[in-house]
Amino acid sequence: MIFIGSGVRIQGITINLLNQPMTINSHSFPAVEFKSSTFSVPVLSLASNDLILIEQLLNDKVKLAPEFFRHSPVVVDLSEVNKKQLILDFENLVTVIRRTGLFVIGIRSGNDAQQAQAIELSIPINTAPTSESRETKTDSQTKPITAPTDDDFIVNDSTTVTITKPIRSGQRIYSHGDLIILAQVGAGAEILAEGNIHVYGSLRGRALAGVQGNTEARIFCSDLQAELISIAGNYKISDDIHGAVANTPVQIYLQKNTLVVKPII
């Protein structure tokens, strides 16, 4: 089995490379600058060492929302695999995950051999304590791959989900029905729904409706500034959205397999 667990917050480094001026003086900008930053990454938790099954399940999920999962970074959690004392070759696992279009950027709870393989592959080892080590596990803390639960990767099984707070950059929201957001969706955020999406605010991130093939799904927003819009796998990026409809209230729907962006009068 495969699970997407809570996201891991990583303390990172931002490196700015600037052109060195011909003359160095006290007012020159540095060519290299280290800055501390924090970001969130989904955790892929595995409960099986069957690589064929893992690849099949991941491919099935990616096909449902290719734009959502494309090039997504993940940290692999091997705590369940090692708790069951299952033999798992980490290098082969990484190859399988990369074939699905996901990128492994870390390993958590690996054994000595798995961590050594990770280092050989230039994949960092995350030694931060997991949420499971801080509190008792419950069924709501570990859900199947279709239902990750984390502030930055939220899935709701309700028919209609209503969110009243802004969706910030890096967050991913998934609804099995309609999704209603009464605030703005920031650049870098991703919202998905199997039904319709309503955004009563600025839509600056990615919005994907009808992700399981519902061609009747629609997207409604008060201010279209999206990086990407998609219905049932048909999508447009910001460069394809004409200026006449940008920054205006619109509805988005499919008509003869063509994505239509129409102003709301």
C-alpha positions in Angstrom: 0.0 0.0 0.0 1.0 3.6 -0.6 0.1 6.5 1.6 0.7 10.2 1.4 1.3 11.4 4.9 1.8 14.8 6.5 4.2 17.1 4.7 7.6 17.8 6.1 8.9 21.3 6.6 12.4 21.7 5.4 14.8 24.5 6.5 16.4 25.4 3.2 19.0 27.7 1.8 18.4 30.3 -1.0 21.5 31.0 -3.0 21.5 34.2 -5.0 24.1 34.4 -7.8 24.7 38.0 -8.9 27.1 39.3 -11.5 30.2 40.6 -9.8 31.0 44.3 -10.8 34.2 45.0 -12.5 35.3 47.1 -9.5 34.9 45.7 -6.0 34.0 48.1 -3.3 32.1 48.2 0.0 28.8 48.8 -1.8 29.0 45.8 -4.1 26.4 43.1 -3.9 27.8 39.6 -3.0 28.1 37.1 -5.8 26.8 34.4 -3.4 24.4 34.9 -0.5 23.0 32.3 1.9 19.5 32.9 3.2 17.3 30.7 5.4 13.9 29.7 4.2 11.2 27.2 5.1 9.0 25.2 2.7 6.7 22.2 2.8 7.0 18.9 0.8 4.5 16.0 0.6 5.6 12.8 2.3 5.2 9.5 0.4 4.7 6.7 3.0 5.1 3.1 1.8 3.7 0.0 3.5 4.8 -2.5 0.8 8.0 -3.4 -0.9 6.3 -4.5 -4.1 7.8 -2.1 -6.6 5.5 -3.2 -9.4 2.4 -2.5 -7.2 3.9 0.8 -6.1 4.5 2.0 -9.6 1.1 0.9 -10.7 -0.7 2.8 -7.9 1.4 5.9 -8.4 0.8 5.9 -12.2 -3.0 5.4 -11.6 -3.0 8.4 -9.3 -0.9 10.6 -11.5 -3.1 9.9 -14.5 -6.1 11.3 -12.6 -4.5 14.7 -12.3 -1.3 14.9 -14.3 -0.8 18.7 -13.9 -1.2 18.3 -10.2 1.5 15.6 -9.7 3.8 16.6 -12.6 7.4 17.1 -11.3 6.1 17.1 -7.7 8.9 16.7 -5.0 8.4 14.0 -2.4 10.1 12.8 0.7 9.9 9.0 1.0 9.0 7.6 4.5 10.1 4.0 5.0 9.1 3.6 8.6 6.2 1.2 7.9 8.3 -0.9 5.5 11.1 -1.2 8.0 8.7 -1.8 10.9 7.4 -4.8 9.0 11.1 -5.8 8.3 10.4 -5.8 4.6 13.5 -5.8 2.3 13.4 -2.8 0.0 16.2 -1.6 -2.3 16.0 2.2 -2.1 17.9 2.8 -5.4 15.4 0.7 -7.3 12.5 2.4 -5.5 13.8 5.9 -6.6 14.0 4.7 -10.2 10.4 3.5 -10.0 9.2 6.8 -8.4 11.0 8.9 -11.0 9.4 6.9 -13.8 6.0 8.2 -12.6 7.2 11.8 -12.9 7.7 12.5 -9.2 11.1 13.6 -7.8 12.5 12.1 -4.6 14.3 14.9 -2.6 14.6 13.1 0.7 14.4 9.9 2.7 12.9 9.5 6.2 13.1 6.5 8.7 15.4 4.5 6.4 17.8 1.8 7.7 21.6 2.1 7.4 21.6 0.4 4.0 18.8 2.6 2.6 20.4 5.8 3.9 23.7 4.8 2.4 22.0 4.3 -1.0 20.3 7.7 -0.6 23.7 9.4 0.0 25.1 7.7 -3.1 22.2 9.1 -5.1 22.7 12.6 -3.6 19.4 12.4 -1.8 19.3 14.1 1.7 18.4 12.1 4.8 15.6 13.8 6.9 16.3 13.1 10.5 13.5 15.3 11.9 11.0 13.5 14.2 7.9 12.4 12.5 4.4 13.3 13.6 3.9 9.7 14.5 6.8 9.8 17.0 5.2 12.9 18.7 1.7 11.7 19.1 -0.4 8.5 19.0 -1.4 7.3 15.5 -5.1 7.5 14.6 -6.9 6.5 11.4 -7.3 10.1 10.5 -3.5 10.6 10.6 -2.8 8.0 8.0 -5.0 7.9 4.9 -4.6 6.2 1.5 -2.8 8.0 -1.3 -6.1 9.6 -2.3 -6.5 11.3 1.1 -3.4 13.0 2.5 -4.0 15.2 5.5 -1.7 18.1 6.1 -2.0 21.9 6.2 -0.1 21.9 2.9 -1.8 18.9 1.2 -5.4 18.7 2.2 -7.9 16.2 0.9 -11.6 16.3 2.0 -14.0 13.4 1.4 -17.1 15.6 1.7 -19.4 16.2 -1.3 -18.8 20.0 -1.1 -15.8 21.6 0.7 -15.9 25.3 1.8 -12.7 27.1 2.7 -12.8 30.5 4.2 -9.1 31.2 4.6 -6.6 32.2 1.8 -4.7 29.4 0.1 -1.1 30.2 0.3 1.8 29.3 -2.0 2.8 25.7 -1.7 -0.6 24.5 -0.4 -2.5 21.8 -2.3 -6.2 21.3 -1.7 -8.2 18.3 -3.1 -12.0 17.8 -2.9 -13.9 14.7 -3.9 -16.9 16.9 -4.7 -17.2 20.7 -5.3 -14.7 23.1 -3.9 -15.7 26.6 -2.7 -13.0 29.0 -1.6 -14.2 32.3 0.0 -10.7 33.9 -0.3 -7.8 34.3 -2.6 -5.7 31.5 -4.0 -2.0 32.5 -4.0 0.5 32.0 -6.7 2.1 28.6 -6.3 -0.9 27.1 -4.7 -2.9 24.2 -6.3 -6.6 23.4 -5.9 -8.3 20.3 -7.3 -11.8 19.1 -7.3 -13.7 16.2 -8.9 -16.6 18.6 -9.3 -16.8 22.4 -9.7 -14.4 25.0 -8.3 -15.6 28.4 -7.0 -13.1 31.0 -6.0 -14.6 34.2 -4.6 -11.4 36.1 -4.7 -8.2 36.3 -6.9 -7.1 33.0 -8.4 -3.4 33.2 -8.9 -2.3 29.5 -8.6 -3.4 26.4 -10.4 -7.1 25.2 -10.5 -8.0 21.8 -11.8 -11.7 20.8 -11.9 -13.2 17.5 -13.0 -10.0 15.7 -12.2 -11.5 12.3 -12.5 -12.9 13.0 -16.0 -16.0 15.0 -15.3 -16.3 17.1 -18.5 -19.3 18.9 -17.1 -17.3 20.5 -14.3 -16.7 24.2 -14.3 -14.4 26.8 -12.6 -15.8 30.1 -11.4 -13.6 32.9 -10.0 -13.9 36.6 -9.2 -10.5 37.6 -10.5 -8.6 35.3 -13.0 -4.9 35.5 -12.7 -4.2 31.8 -12.8 -1.0 30.1 -13.6 -3.0 27.1 -15.0 -6.6 26.2 -15.4 -7.8 22.7 -16.2 -11.1 20.7 -16.7 -11.0 17.0 -17.1 -7.4 17.1 -18.2 -7.8 19.9 -20.8 -5.8 22.9 -19.6 -4.5 26.3 -20.4 -1.5 28.1 -18.9 -1.3 31.8 -18.1 0.2 32.6 -21.6 -2.9 31.1 -23.3 -5.4 33.2 -21.3 -6.4 36.2 -23.4 -6.0 39.7 -21.9 -9.7 40.4 -22.3 -10.6 37.9 -19.6 -7.6 38.3 -17.3 -8.2 40.0 -14.0 -12.0 39.7 -14.4 -14.8 37.5 -13.1 -15.1 34.4 -15.4 -16.5 30.9 -15.7 -14.5 28.2 -17.4 -16.0 25.1 -19.0 -15.5 22.6 -21.8 -17.2 22.9 -25.1 -16.5 20.2 -27.7 -13.2 19.3 -26.0 -12.1 23.0 -26.0 -11.6 25.0 -22.8 -13.7 28.1 -22.9 -13.0 31.1 -20.7 -16.1 33.4 -20.6 -16.6 36.6 -18.6 -19.4 36.6 -16.1 -21.7 39.5 -16.9 
